[in-house]
Amino acid sequence: MEMEVDPMALAVREAEEAIQEVQEGAPVRELTPQAAYVRRLQHQMAEKAQLDSRSWGKEPFRKVKIFKGEG
């Protein structure tokens, strides 16, 4: 039986893992391209973890980078 993969759950998990890696010392983590509403959620997750994030690239390949801010 094939399990259905939830793209939103995968994007959230990817952001959670990236946040943890940056908190543990990685300088930056680049996530896979996502739709605007998913990127917004990923930005909110980074902000809640007190990290900075930026979207970059052109649609439909726009993606989020998560990193520690200067402050």
N, C-alpha and C positions, 0 to 999 in steps of 0.2 A: 504494500500500500504506500503510495507516494504522499508525503506530507506537503501541505501547501505552505509556502514561505510568505510571511507578511513583510512587504518591503519597508513599512513604517517601523516595525519592530527591529528589523536589521539596521536601519539608519539610526535608531535610538541606541542600540547596542554598540554600534560603531562609534558614536559620539561619546558614550560612557567610557569605552575603552581608551579613546583618544584623550579624554579628560584625565583619566587615571595616569596615562603615560606622561602627559605634560606635568601633572602634579608630582610625578616621581622623577622629573628631571629632563625629559625629552624637550628640545627647544621648540618644536612645532610639530603638529600632526595635521596632515591634509586628509580630508574625508572624500569619499566618492561623490560624484555629481548627484544632486538631488533637485527635486522641484522646489519652488520658492517656499511653500508652506512647511516643507520638511526642514529646509535650511533655517527658517525662522525658529523652529523648535530647537534645532541644534545650537543656534546662537543663544537662545534662552537657557539651555542647559549649561553652556560655557559660562554665561554670566552668573548663574546661580552658584557655580563652582569658583567664582571670582577669578575667572580667566578671560582673556580677550579672544575675539574671533572676528574674522573678516571673510566675506564672500569674494570670490574672484573667478574670472573666466567668463565666457559668453554662453548664454542659453543655447542648447539644453545641457551644456557641460559645466555649468556654474557649480562651484563647490565651496565648502567652508574650510578654513584653516583655523586651528585652535592653538593658542600660545599664551605664555605668561606675559602680562603687561609690564611696563616699566615701573609701575608704582607698587 
